[in-house]
Amino acid sequence: MGTAGAFQPKSLKAPRPSQFTKNKTLSAFANKDYVAANEKYLKDNPDIAINKLEGARKTFVAKTGGKLRDVKTAGAYKKMSESTQAKYKKRNPKEFPVGYKLGKQSILGA
């Protein structure tokens, strides 16, 4: 067998930092083209964006034992489209408090 991750379908090729910089001392993560390509890739592949966020949250708890903040404050969650956020909410209902919505307040204030 090959190495893990050796086979990637062409449709799921994530942008690599080496594609955006030839300079070994300058990080591609600061390159605007790389950042834009990576954000476009995650918007085009919502399942991958959801998996990255889930993995990051699980890793944080496993490594630090810390308590997670509200997922709505996470930068990766904020960058997701509304439909992707809805998919994330459907896959992880425990991370969202169950509440009720109040109706609009009437003109009389009641």
Secondary structure as UniProt FT lines:
FT   TURN            4..5
FT   HELIX           10..12
FT   HELIX           17..19
FT   HELIX           28..30
FT   HELIX           32..44
FT   HELIX           46..64
FT   HELIX           71..73
FT   HELIX           75..79
FT   HELIX           82..91
FT   HELIX           93..95
FT   TURN            107..108
//
